[in-house]
Amino acid sequence: MNIQPGVRGAALALASALGFALATSALAPVRSNASDFHPYRSETGRFSVDFPGGSPIVRELTGSKFLMTDNDVNYAVITEGVEFSVEIHDIPRFAELVLTDHYILEESVSGKLEDIGAREVDASEASLQGESAREVVFEAPDRAFTGKLLLVLAQRRLYLVTVLHPPTLDLQDASARFFGSFSFWPE
């Protein structure tokens, strides 16, 4: 997927913010008990998920759009050096008509990994609520961070559900809780 140059700048800013968060955290294991996660529902984003620590920061991704999308918004919580986020992109109708789900997901994975400066470690086709999806495990080439990405293409909306963290943390329980709580609904 071709990405506008502004995406790299936004990704570098995000990486810097995450690096600062990682440098200032104690790198303790992220707690994953039920009291740490709180339900969040976005009517405009048409999704719900349990975020750790409360409500996310909501940012419109201006200047950092996939070329084929609009209405780009990121919902993120950074806690204890770990970023939990849900990003949405609305695919223009013409793209939905001429591109396959497989192509959109493949290009979205490539574009997102390029944006954050990561490489794919493992990927698998998936389905969520009957919609095409892709699960990707990734890491930075210098092993500064690792994570998991779930991409779901639901009609004309692309969801990118991500957990990004230092490789020293074991986030199996917290990640499972976050990804398992994610759901969406049509317009």
Number of C-alpha atoms within 10 A of each C-alpha: 17 12 18 14 12 15 21 16 15 17 17 15 13 14 16 12 14 21 17 12 18 21 11 11 13 10 16 11 14 19 15 17 11 11 9 14 20 14 13 17 16 11 11 7 22 15 17 17 22 22 27 26 15 14 16 17 11 14 12 14 19 13 13 19 20 21 12 18 17 17 15 21 19 19 19 20 20 21 18 18 24 23 19 24 23 25 20 26 22 21 22 15 12 9 13 16 9 8 10 11 17 14 11 17 20 14 14 21 23 16 17 19 18 17 22 19 18 21 18 18 13 11 15 10 12 14 13 16 11 9 12 18 22 21 20 19 18 21 23 18 12 9 12 14 22 22 23 21 23 22 26 25 23 20 15 18 23 22 24 22 23 23 23 21 26 21 14 13 15 13 20 10 12 22 19 11 19 20 19 11 15 19 14 19 11 9 10
